Amino acid sequence: MRRGIGRWTTATAVLLLAVGLTGCGGEERPSQEVAVGLPGEVPVDAAADKPNGAPPAAVEKMGVAPSGKPSPSATPTGKPKPKHTRTAAGPLPKPKPPTETKVPPARPKPAPSSCKPSYRGTEATRSQVKAALSDAAAKQYWPTSAPDIKIPLNLVKATAWQESGWQSNIVACDGGIGLMQVMPATADWMNQRFGESYDINAYRDNAYLGANYLAWLTKYIGDMYFESDYRLNASLCTSELNSCLLNAVISAYNYGHDAVAREGEPLAIPNPQYVRNVRALMTECECLSY
């Protein structure tokens, strides 16, 4: 949803985020190359409940770049679909028409490069954030039409770390709010489409809004390019960034659905560095041990 704020350390890779938060779907700013680990589910160890502490260095650049606001779609209806047995590798070269015809608001304009993020309210503790992100990942967002859509917990945690450094009370210059850096217009759109009333300023609801958007992107892009195969498995990805649904969903969260999935055009990854950052965080982020 926004440009990530990066605040992490890794044992095997130096992840230097060049991020100005960009709300749901923003333009990526240049950053250093990042070594990509082999993503996968990472065990989460309990950690002491403590404040998040000083904001990550990259937070100072938050809001520099814009971000289009992606959001989820309508409450699903119809009969559950059977498990997909697709065996083809990679996305369709020519996508199918989107099944979701009502899409999120357009991306906002870039924030001034000199702008710094602000903070409001009380920051949630790491244990509170961990619980909120875990609950958001566990929710079934398409229980009827696409019950097989699952949002991996390490994807939700890594996205929140990239976007805000797990700071629940941060507000970017372009308007992105909270843990998942959700844009207000995107939150309104998602609440309307899914019949919810999530409060963008409440850290738990913010986590649900971010995960909900990841689920919407999974459905939207999965239907167009992957024949409704919604698996967000890193094992399905190759060295080509546009080879799998996982990379496409990560890319669209930052840049917007319309920059990644376009009718009649091949799947695109316009922000490779952002995708590499989040993929690496999915296995190497310090947040995975909280």
Backbone as numpy.savetxt, mean C-alpha at the origin, in Angstrom:
# Nx Ny Nz CAx CAy CAz Cx Cy Cz
-0.61 4.63 -1.05 -1.43 5.80 -1.05 -0.55 7.04 -1.05
0.45 7.05 -0.20 1.34 8.19 -0.22 2.74 7.70 -0.47
3.62 8.68 -0.67 5.01 8.32 -0.80 5.45 7.87 0.55
6.28 6.88 0.61 6.70 6.33 1.87 7.65 7.21 2.60
7.67 7.07 3.91 8.59 7.85 4.69 9.79 7.03 5.05
9.99 5.97 4.76 11.03 5.07 5.14 11.73 5.31 6.46
11.70 4.33 7.33 12.48 4.45 8.55 12.86 3.06 8.95
13.86 2.52 8.36 14.15 1.16 8.71 15.62 0.88 8.56
16.07 -0.22 9.14 17.44 -0.69 8.95 17.39 -2.13 8.56
18.34 -2.59 7.78 18.37 -3.98 7.36 19.76 -4.53 7.56
19.83 -5.85 7.70 21.10 -6.50 7.90 21.82 -6.68 6.60
21.08 -6.78 5.52 21.72 -7.08 4.25 21.51 -6.05 3.18
20.69 -5.03 3.46 20.44 -4.04 2.41 20.32 -2.68 3.01
20.78 -1.69 2.31 20.63 -0.31 2.76 19.43 0.27 2.05
18.39 0.57 2.80 17.17 1.06 2.19 17.08 2.55 2.46
17.38 3.35 1.48 17.33 4.80 1.67 16.14 5.32 0.91
15.10 5.71 1.62 13.88 6.12 0.95 13.94 7.58 0.58
13.58 7.87 -0.68 13.45 9.27 -1.05 11.99 9.50 -1.12
11.36 9.85 -0.02 9.93 9.88 -0.02 9.40 11.17 0.51
8.48 11.73 -0.21 7.64 12.76 0.30 6.34 12.06 0.21
5.59 11.95 1.27 4.39 11.16 1.21 3.54 11.65 0.07
2.89 10.75 -0.64 2.08 11.18 -1.76 0.69 10.63 -1.70
0.06 10.62 -0.66 -1.30 10.15 -0.55 -1.50 8.89 -1.35
-2.68 8.37 -1.37 -2.91 7.15 -2.13 -2.55 7.42 -3.56
-1.45 6.93 -4.01 -1.08 7.06 -5.40 -0.39 8.35 -5.68
0.93 8.45 -5.47 1.64 9.68 -5.73 2.83 9.44 -6.59
3.45 10.49 -7.07 4.61 10.35 -7.92 5.83 10.02 -7.09
6.67 9.17 -7.63 7.84 8.75 -6.90 9.00 9.68 -7.13
9.73 9.98 -6.04 10.93 10.79 -6.17 12.12 9.87 -6.28
13.20 10.30 -6.92 14.37 9.46 -7.11 14.93 9.05 -5.76
15.47 7.87 -5.69 16.11 7.39 -4.47 17.19 6.40 -4.82
18.00 6.05 -3.84 19.09 5.14 -4.09 18.58 3.74 -4.35
19.39 2.96 -5.04 19.02 1.59 -5.31 18.93 0.83 -4.00
18.04 -0.12 -3.95 17.85 -0.89 -2.74 17.94 -2.36 -3.06
18.66 -3.08 -2.25 18.76 -4.52 -2.48 17.44 -5.15 -2.09
16.92 -6.00 -2.94 15.63 -6.62 -2.69 15.83 -8.02 -2.15
15.29 -8.25 -0.96 15.40 -9.58 -0.39 14.38 -10.47 -1.02
14.35 -11.73 -0.62 13.35 -12.65 -1.13 12.16 -12.54 -0.22
11.12 -11.78 -0.62 9.98 -11.55 0.24 9.27 -12.83 0.59
8.62 -12.82 1.70 7.88 -13.98 2.13 7.29 -13.67 3.47
6.51 -14.56 4.02 5.92 -14.33 5.32 7.03 -14.37 6.36
7.05 -13.38 7.24 8.08 -13.30 8.25 7.44 -13.41 9.61
7.95 -14.30 10.49 7.38 -14.42 11.82 7.49 -13.12 12.58
6.49 -12.78 13.32 6.47 -11.54 14.07 6.62 -11.85 15.54
7.65 -11.33 16.16 7.88 -11.56 17.58 7.30 -10.41 18.36
6.78 -10.71 19.52 6.21 -9.66 20.35 7.33 -8.75 20.82
7.02 -7.46 20.95 8.03 -6.50 21.39 7.44 -5.65 22.48
8.31 -5.04 23.26 7.86 -4.21 24.36 7.05 -3.04 23.83
6.03 -2.65 24.59 5.20 -1.53 24.19 5.94 -0.25 24.49
6.32 0.45 23.42 7.06 1.69 23.62 6.69 2.65 22.51
6.84 3.96 22.80 6.52 4.96 21.77 7.41 4.77 20.58
6.97 5.23 19.45 7.75 5.07 18.23 9.03 5.87 18.25
9.13 6.88 19.10 10.36 7.65 19.19 10.48 8.68 18.09
11.72 9.11 17.85 11.96 10.16 16.85 11.55 9.70 15.47
11.01 10.60 14.66 10.58 10.23 13.31 11.78 9.90 12.45
11.59 9.06 11.42 12.69 8.69 10.54 13.19 9.91 9.79
14.45 9.84 9.41 15.05 10.98 8.71 14.28 11.32 7.45
13.84 10.28 6.75 13.16 10.52 5.48 11.84 11.23 5.66
11.32 11.24 6.87 10.04 11.88 7.12 10.10 13.35 6.75
11.25 13.97 6.87 11.37 15.38 6.59 11.03 15.71 5.14
11.10 14.70 4.28 10.79 14.94 2.88 9.36 14.57 2.53
8.60 14.15 3.54 7.23 13.75 3.30 6.42 14.86 2.65
5.58 14.48 1.74 4.68 15.42 1.13 5.27 16.16 -0.05
6.55 15.93 -0.33 7.18 16.62 -1.45 6.53 16.23 -2.76
6.22 14.95 -2.90 5.62 14.50 -4.15 4.14 14.30 -3.98
3.37 14.41 -5.06 1.93 14.25 -4.98 1.55 12.80 -5.00
0.29 12.54 -4.79 -0.10 11.18 -4.95 -1.54 11.14 -5.30
-1.88 10.28 -6.24 -3.24 10.18 -6.65 -3.92 9.35 -5.63
-5.16 9.59 -5.39 -5.78 8.86 -4.33 -6.47 7.64 -4.85
-5.93 6.51 -4.56 -6.58 5.30 -4.95 -7.56 4.91 -3.86
-8.51 4.12 -4.15 -9.40 3.62 -3.14 -10.08 2.37 -3.59
-10.78 1.74 -2.68 -11.44 0.48 -2.99 -12.77 0.67 -3.71
-13.49 -0.44 -3.88 -14.71 -0.32 -4.63 -15.91 -0.87 -3.91
-16.96 -1.04 -4.65 -18.25 -1.34 -4.06 -18.33 -2.64 -3.29
-19.32 -2.67 -2.40 -19.55 -3.89 -1.64 -19.85 -5.01 -2.61
-19.09 -6.13 -2.50 -19.24 -7.21 -3.45 -20.58 -7.93 -3.34
-21.04 -8.42 -4.46 -22.28 -9.20 -4.48 -22.08 -10.39 -5.39
-23.01 -11.33 -5.31 -22.90 -12.50 -6.17 -22.36 -13.70 -5.43
-22.22 -14.80 -6.16 -21.76 -16.04 -5.56 -20.24 -16.08 -5.50
-19.70 -16.78 -4.48 -18.25 -16.89 -4.35 -17.65 -17.56 -5.58
-16.48 -17.09 -5.97 -15.80 -17.71 -7.10 -14.96 -18.88 -6.63
-14.81 -19.90 -7.46 -13.98 -21.03 -7.06 -12.51 -20.61 -7.07
-11.68 -21.39 -6.37 -10.26 -21.13 -6.36 -9.72 -21.14 -7.77
-8.87 -20.17 -8.07 -8.36 -20.07 -9.43 -7.25 -21.08 -9.67
-7.23 -21.61 -10.87 -6.22 -22.62 -11.22 -5.32 -22.11 -12.34
-5.20 -20.81 -12.48 -4.40 -20.23 -13.54 -2.94 -20.67 -13.42
-2.37 -21.07 -14.53 -0.99 -21.53 -14.52 -0.07 -20.65 -15.36
-0.64 -19.71 -16.12 0.17 -18.84 -16.97 1.07 -17.95 -16.12
2.26 -17.72 -16.61 3.20 -16.86 -15.90 3.04 -15.43 -16.37
3.04 -14.51 -15.45 2.98 -13.10 -15.80 1.59 -12.61 -16.15
1.45 -11.31 -16.35 0.15 -10.71 -16.66 -0.24 -10.91 -18.12
-1.51 -10.72 -18.40 -1.97 -10.76 -19.78 -1.35 -9.60 -20.55
-0.87 -9.83 -21.76 -0.29 -8.72 -22.53 -1.32 -7.66 -22.89
-2.56 -8.09 -23.06 -3.66 -7.16 -23.32 -4.71 -7.39 -22.25
-4.91 -6.42 -21.38 -5.82 -6.61 -20.25 -7.28 -6.72 -20.64
-8.03 -7.36 -19.77 -9.47 -7.41 -19.94 -10.06 -6.09 -19.43
-11.25 -5.75 -19.84 -11.87 -4.52 -19.34 -12.02 -4.60 -17.82
-11.87 -3.51 -17.11 -11.98 -3.54 -15.65 -13.39 -3.89 -15.21
-13.49 -4.66 -14.14 -14.80 -5.00 -13.59 -15.29 -3.89 -12.67
-14.36 -3.10 -12.16 -14.70 -1.97 -11.30 -14.70 -0.71 -12.16
-15.85 -0.18 -12.44 -15.95 0.97 -13.33 -15.95 2.31 -12.58
-16.22 2.26 -11.29 -16.14 3.47 -10.48 -14.80 3.46 -9.78
-14.00 4.47 -10.07 -12.62 4.47 -9.58 -12.35 5.63 -8.63
-11.22 5.58 -7.92 -10.87 6.60 -6.93 -10.65 7.98 -7.54
-10.59 9.00 -6.69 -10.34 10.37 -7.15 -8.96 10.51 -7.79
-8.77 11.59 -8.51 -7.49 11.84 -9.17 -6.43 12.19 -8.13
-5.17 12.05 -8.54 -4.06 12.37 -7.64 -4.02 13.87 -7.39
-3.57 14.25 -6.20 -3.46 15.69 -5.89 -2.21 16.29 -6.53
-2.13 17.60 -6.51 -0.95 18.26 -7.04 0.21 18.08 -6.07
1.44 18.19 -6.57 2.61 18.04 -5.69 2.64 19.13 -4.61
3.15 18.74 -3.45 3.34 19.73 -2.39 4.68 20.43 -2.61
4.84 21.63 -2.11 6.12 22.33 -2.25 7.26 21.50 -1.67
8.39 21.51 -2.34 9.52 20.70 -1.88 10.06 21.15 -0.53
9.79 22.37 -0.16 10.29 22.90 1.11 9.37 22.56 2.28
8.22 22.02 1.99 7.23 21.74 3.03 7.64 20.54 3.87
7.36 20.62 5.15 7.63 19.51 6.06 6.31 19.04 6.67
6.22 17.76 7.01 4.98 17.23 7.57 4.71 17.80 8.96
3.48 17.71 9.38 3.09 18.17 10.71 2.55 16.98 11.50
2.32 17.22 12.77 1.81 16.17 13.65 0.64 16.72 14.45
-0.34 15.86 14.68 -1.47 16.30 15.48 -2.01 15.12 16.29
-2.47 15.42 17.46 -3.00 14.37 18.31 -1.91 13.55 18.98
-2.31 12.50 19.62 -1.40 11.61 20.35 -0.98 10.44 19.47
0.30 10.17 19.46 0.81 9.07 18.64 0.53 7.72 19.31
0.05 6.77 18.54 -0.21 5.42 19.06 1.11 4.71 19.32
1.13 3.82 20.30 2.34 3.07 20.61 2.56 1.99 19.55
3.74 1.41 19.56 4.05 0.38 18.58 3.13 -0.83 18.74
2.83 -1.19 19.98 1.96 -2.35 20.18 0.55 -2.06 19.68
0.09 -0.84 19.83 -1.23 -0.46 19.33 -1.25 -0.48 17.79
-0.18 0.04 17.20 -0.09 0.03 15.74 -0.02 -1.39 15.22
0.79 -2.21 15.86 0.92 -3.62 15.46 -0.43 -4.32 15.47
-1.20 -4.11 16.53 -2.51 -4.74 16.64 -3.45 -4.24 15.55
-3.41 -2.93 15.29 -4.29 -2.35 14.28 -3.96 -2.89 12.89
-2.68 -2.97 12.55 -2.28 -3.47 11.23 -2.60 -4.96 11.09
-2.42 -5.70 12.17 -2.72 -7.13 12.15 -4.21 -7.37 11.93
-5.05 -6.60 12.61 -6.49 -6.73 12.44 -6.91 -6.35 11.02
-6.29 -5.30 10.50 -6.63 -4.85 9.15 -6.27 -5.89 8.11
-5.12 -6.54 8.29 -4.69 -7.57 7.34 -5.57 -8.81 7.42
-6.12 -9.07 8.60 -6.92 -10.28 8.79 -8.35 -10.14 8.27
-8.80 -8.91 8.02 -10.18 -8.72 7.58 -10.38 -9.22 6.15
-11.56 -9.76 5.89 -11.92 -10.21 4.55 -12.70 -9.08 3.88
-12.09 -8.45 2.89 -12.67 -7.26 2.28 -13.64 -7.58 1.13
-13.51 -8.75 0.53 -14.42 -9.14 -0.55 -15.01 -10.51 -0.20
-15.84 -10.59 0.84 -16.34 -11.87 1.33 -17.25 -12.63 0.36
-17.85 -11.94 -0.59 -18.80 -12.60 -1.48 -18.24 -12.83 -2.87
-17.85 -11.78 -3.55 -17.41 -11.93 -4.94 -15.96 -12.37 -5.09
-15.14 -12.12 -4.09 -13.73 -12.53 -4.19 -13.19 -12.90 -2.82
-13.74 -13.96 -2.21 -13.33 -14.33 -0.86 -11.89 -14.82 -0.76
-11.28 -15.13 -1.91 -9.90 -15.62 -1.87 -8.87 -14.49 -1.82
-9.32 -13.24 -1.83 -8.37 -12.13 -1.71 -7.89 -12.03 -0.26
-6.60 -12.16 -0.08 -5.98 -12.06 1.23 -4.85 -11.03 1.14
-4.80 -10.13 2.08 -3.74 -9.13 2.10 -2.69 -9.57 3.13
-1.50 -9.95 2.69 -0.47 -10.45 3.60 -0.13 -9.43 4.70
0.03 -9.92 5.91 0.34 -9.03 7.03 1.66 -8.31 6.80
2.66 -9.02 6.26 3.95 -8.33 6.07 3.86 -7.24 5.00
2.92 -7.36 4.08 2.70 -6.30 3.09 2.09 -5.07 3.75
1.12 -5.28 4.62 0.49 -4.16 5.32 1.50 -3.48 6.24
2.27 -4.25 6.97 3.27 -3.67 7.87 4.33 -2.90 7.09
4.82 -3.49 6.01 5.87 -2.84 5.21 5.36 -1.57 4.55
4.12 -1.59 4.07 3.55 -0.41 3.44 3.41 0.73 4.46
2.94 0.39 5.65 2.78 1.41 6.70 4.13 1.99 7.10
5.16 1.16 7.12 6.49 1.64 7.49 7.05 2.55 6.39
6.86 2.13 5.16 7.32 2.93 4.03 6.59 4.28 3.98
5.31 4.25 4.27 4.50 5.45 4.15 4.68 6.42 5.30
4.73 5.93 6.53 4.72 6.83 7.68 5.73 6.50 8.76
6.48 5.40 8.61 7.34 4.99 9.70 6.53 4.57 10.92
5.29 4.14 10.69 4.36 3.73 11.75 3.99 4.89 12.66
4.00 6.08 12.15 3.59 7.24 12.94 2.12 7.52 12.67
1.31 7.34 13.66 -0.14 7.43 13.48 -0.66 8.85 13.41
0.12 9.80 13.89 -0.38 11.19 13.98 0.29 12.13 12.98
0.91 11.59 11.95 1.61 12.43 10.99 0.68 12.85 9.85
0.87 14.08 9.40 0.08 14.64 8.30 1.04 15.22 7.27
0.99 14.71 6.05 1.90 15.16 5.01 1.43 16.48 4.40
2.34 17.13 3.70 2.03 18.44 3.11 0.91 18.38 2.07
0.79 17.25 1.39 -0.25 17.15 0.38 -1.56 16.61 0.94
-1.59 16.39 2.26 -2.84 16.00 2.90 -2.94 14.56 3.34
-1.95 13.73 3.00 -1.98 12.33 3.42 -1.96 12.23 4.93
-2.76 11.32 5.46 -2.93 11.24 6.92 -2.59 9.87 7.48
-1.86 9.89 8.60 -1.69 8.72 9.43 -0.83 7.59 8.94
-1.02 6.43 9.55 -0.20 5.25 9.31 -0.04 4.91 7.84
-1.16 4.87 7.13 -1.15 4.44 5.74 -1.17 5.62 4.78
-1.04 6.84 5.32 -1.01 8.05 4.51 -2.17 8.10 3.51
-3.35 8.01 4.06 -4.58 8.02 3.25 -4.99 9.45 2.96
-5.38 9.71 1.73 -5.89 11.03 1.37 -7.35 11.13 1.78
-7.78 12.26 2.31 -9.17 12.43 2.75 -10.20 12.09 1.67
-9.97 12.54 0.44 -10.93 12.26 -0.63 -10.99 10.76 -0.93
-9.86 10.09 -0.80 -9.82 8.65 -1.03 -10.60 7.92 0.06
-10.43 8.38 1.29 -11.15 7.76 2.41 -12.65 7.92 2.22
-13.09 9.10 1.81 -14.51 9.32 1.58 -15.04 8.40 0.47
-14.24 8.27 -0.59 -14.65 7.43 -1.71 -14.77 5.97 -1.28
-13.78 5.49 -0.52 -13.82 4.09 -0.08 -14.97 3.82 0.86
-15.20 4.73 1.78 -16.32 4.54 2.71 -17.64 4.45 1.96
-17.79 5.26 0.93 -19.02 5.24 0.15 -19.15 3.94 -0.64
-18.06 3.52 -1.26 -18.09 2.31 -2.09 -18.33 1.05 -1.28
-17.76 1.01 -0.08 -17.87 -0.20 0.73 -18.90 -0.10 1.84
-19.59 1.02 1.91 -20.61 1.16 2.93 -20.05 1.17 4.34
-18.87 1.78 4.51 -18.23 1.85 5.82 -18.23 3.28 6.32
-17.72 3.47 7.52 -17.63 4.82 8.09 -16.31 4.97 8.83
-15.23 4.53 8.20 -13.92 4.61 8.84 -13.50 6.07 9.03
-12.92 6.35 10.18 -12.42 7.69 10.49 -10.93 7.74 10.15
-10.58 8.54 9.15 -9.20 8.61 8.68 -8.22 9.04 9.77
-8.71 9.76 10.77 -7.85 10.27 11.83 -7.64 9.29 12.98
-8.41 8.22 13.02 -8.26 7.20 14.05 -7.29 6.14 13.53
-6.24 5.85 14.28 -5.19 4.98 13.74 -5.70 3.60 13.33
-6.65 3.04 14.06 -7.16 1.72 13.68 -7.95 1.80 12.36
-8.79 2.80 12.24 -9.55 2.96 11.01 -8.63 3.29 9.84
-7.60 4.05 10.11 -6.64 4.39 9.06 -5.97 3.12 8.53
-5.67 2.20 9.43 -5.08 0.93 9.01 -6.05 0.15 8.13
-7.33 0.15 8.49 -8.35 -0.52 7.68 -8.49 0.13 6.31
-8.45 1.45 6.27 -8.57 2.15 5.00 -7.42 1.78 4.06
-6.20 1.73 4.60 -5.05 1.37 3.78 -5.13 -0.05 3.27
-5.48 -0.98 4.16 -5.59 -2.38 3.76 -6.76 -2.56 2.79
-7.82 -1.80 3.00 -8.98 -1.86 2.11 -8.59 -1.44 0.70
-7.76 -0.42 0.62 -7.31 0.04 -0.69 -6.41 -1.00 -1.36
-5.55 -1.64 -0.59 -4.73 -2.72 -1.14 -5.62 -3.84 -1.68
-6.71 -4.12 -0.97 -7.63 -5.17 -1.41 -8.35 -4.75 -2.69
-8.74 -3.47 -2.76 -9.40 -3.00 -3.97 -8.47 -3.07 -5.17
-7.23 -2.68 -4.99 -6.25 -2.75 -6.07 -6.03 -4.19 -6.51
-6.01 -5.10 -5.56 -5.84 -6.52 -5.87 -6.97 -7.00 -6.78
-8.18 -6.59 -6.46 -9.34 -6.99 -7.27 -9.29 -6.32 -8.64
-9.04 -5.03 -8.65 -9.06 -4.25 -9.89 -8.00 -4.75 -10.87
-6.76 -4.84 -10.41 -5.66 -5.25 -11.28 -5.71 -6.75 -11.55
-6.10 -7.51 -10.55 -6.18 -8.96 -10.72 -7.19 -9.37 -11.78
-8.31 -8.68 -11.84 -9.32 -8.98 -12.86 -8.85 -8.59 -14.25
-8.15 -7.47 -14.35 -7.72 -6.99 -15.66 -6.57 -7.80 -16.26
-5.57 -8.11 -15.44 -4.34 -8.69 -15.98 -4.05 -10.14 -15.57
-4.71 -10.62 -14.53 -4.35 -11.94 -14.02 -5.53 -12.91 -13.96
-6.54 -12.62 -14.76 -7.70 -13.51 -14.88 -8.29 -13.89 -13.52
-8.40 -12.90 -12.65 -8.99 -13.05 -11.32 -8.20 -14.00 -10.42
-6.91 -14.12 -10.69 -6.01 -14.85 -9.80 -5.43 -13.80 -8.85
-5.90 -13.80 -7.61 -5.59 -12.73 -6.68 -4.42 -13.03 -5.74
-3.61 -13.99 -6.08 -2.50 -14.35 -5.19 -1.43 -13.26 -5.16
-1.13 -12.80 -3.95 -0.08 -11.80 -3.76 1.18 -12.50 -3.25
1.60 -13.51 -3.98 2.74 -14.32 -3.58 4.02 -13.80 -4.22
5.04 -13.58 -3.42 6.32 -13.13 -3.95 6.95 -14.19 -4.84
6.60 -15.45 -4.61 7.17 -16.54 -5.40 6.71 -16.49 -6.86
5.67 -15.74 -7.14 5.17 -15.62 -8.51 5.89 -14.51 -9.28
6.73 -13.76 -8.60 7.44 -12.64 -9.23 8.79 -13.08 -9.78
9.17 -12.48 -10.88 10.50 -12.72 -11.45 11.29 -11.41 -11.33
12.43 -11.36 -11.99 13.25 -10.15 -11.94 12.57 -8.98 -12.66
11.61 -9.29 -13.51 10.84 -8.23 -14.18 9.78 -7.72 -13.22
9.81 -6.44 -12.92 8.90 -5.91 -11.91 7.43 -6.02 -12.29
7.14 -6.03 -13.59 5.74 -6.13 -14.00 5.28 -7.57 -14.17
5.97 -8.49 -13.52 5.69 -9.91 -13.71 4.63 -10.48 -12.79
4.24 -9.73 -11.74 3.33 -10.33 -10.75 2.37 -9.30 -10.17
1.29 -9.80 -9.61 0.26 -8.95 -9.04 0.77 -8.21 -7.82
1.60 -8.85 -7.01 2.12 -8.21 -5.80 2.81 -6.89 -6.13
3.72 -6.91 -7.08 4.44 -5.69 -7.45 3.50 -4.62 -8.01
2.52 -5.05 -8.78 1.58 -4.11 -9.37 0.74 -3.42 -8.29
0.31 -4.16 -7.29 -0.50 -3.59 -6.21 0.33 -2.59 -5.39
1.57 -2.95 -5.10 2.46 -2.04 -4.37 2.65 -0.75 -5.16
2.92 -0.90 -6.44 3.14 0.26 -7.30 1.92 1.17 -7.34
0.75 0.57 -7.50 -0.49 1.35 -7.61 -0.86 2.03 -6.30
-0.50 1.44 -5.18 -0.78 2.07 -3.88 -0.08 3.43 -3.81
1.08 3.49 -4.39 1.88 4.71 -4.37 1.54 5.67 -5.51
1.33 5.14 -6.70 1.20 5.97 -7.89 -0.24 6.12 -8.39
-1.12 5.26 -7.92 -2.49 5.30 -8.40 -2.78 4.18 -9.38
-3.99 3.67 -9.35 -4.36 2.54 -10.20 -4.21 2.85 -11.69
-4.50 4.11 -12.07 -4.50 4.46 -13.48 -3.11 4.61 -14.07
-2.08 4.63 -13.23 -0.71 4.69 -13.74 -0.15 3.28 -13.95
-0.81 2.30 -13.39 -0.33 0.92 -13.46 -1.18 0.07 -14.40
-2.48 0.20 -14.28 -3.41 -0.60 -15.08 -4.26 0.30 -15.97
-4.04 0.19 -17.28 -4.77 1.02 -18.23 -5.39 0.13 -19.30
-6.61 0.44 -19.63 -7.32 -0.36 -20.63 -6.54 -0.41 -21.94
-6.35 -1.62 -22.44 -5.69 -1.81 -23.72 -4.18 -1.73 -23.69
-3.59 -1.48 -22.51 -2.14 -1.34 -22.41 -1.54 -2.37 -21.46
-0.27 -2.74 -21.68 0.39 -3.71 -20.80 0.52 -3.16 -19.38
0.66 -4.06 -18.43 0.84 -3.68 -17.03 2.12 -2.85 -16.90
2.06 -1.75 -16.17 3.21 -0.86 -16.04 3.60 -0.68 -14.57
4.89 -0.49 -14.32 5.41 -0.20 -12.99 6.18 1.11 -13.10
5.52 2.25 -12.91 6.16 3.54 -13.11 7.08 3.98 -11.98
7.04 3.30 -10.84 7.82 3.68 -9.67 8.62 2.49 -9.13
9.58 2.00 -9.90 10.33 0.79 -9.51 11.01 0.87 -8.15
11.54 2.06 -7.81 12.25 2.16 -6.53 11.31 1.97 -5.34
10.13 2.53 -5.45 9.15 2.36 -4.38 8.81 0.88 -4.20
8.61 0.19 -5.31 8.29 -1.24 -5.25 9.43 -2.01 -4.62
10.65 -1.70 -5.02 11.81 -2.40 -4.44 11.91 -2.14 -2.93
11.63 -0.92 -2.53 11.69 -0.59 -1.11 10.70 -1.42 -0.30
9.45 -1.43 -0.74 8.43 -2.16 0.00 8.69 -3.66 -0.03
9.12 -4.17 -1.18 9.42 -5.61 -1.26 10.53 -5.98 -0.28
11.56 -5.13 -0.19 12.65 -5.41 0.75 12.15 -5.32 2.19
11.32 -4.33 2.47 10.78 -4.18 3.82 9.91 -5.37 4.22
9.31 -6.04 3.27 8.46 -7.19 3.58 9.23 -8.32 4.23
10.54 -8.32 4.08 11.35 -9.38 4.70 12.40 -8.84 5.67
12.75 -7.55 5.53 13.88 -7.05 6.29 13.53 -5.90 7.24
12.30 -5.43 7.23 11.93 -4.30 8.07 12.03 -4.63 9.56
12.60 -3.71 10.32 12.67 -3.92 11.75 11.27 -4.02 12.36
10.29 -3.42 11.66 8.92 -3.44 12.17 8.34 -4.84 12.24
8.89 -5.77 11.50 8.36 -7.13 11.49 8.57 -7.84 12.82
9.47 -7.33 13.62 9.76 -7.97 14.91 9.01 -7.29 16.05
8.25 -6.23 15.77 7.51 -5.55 16.83 6.32 -6.40 17.25
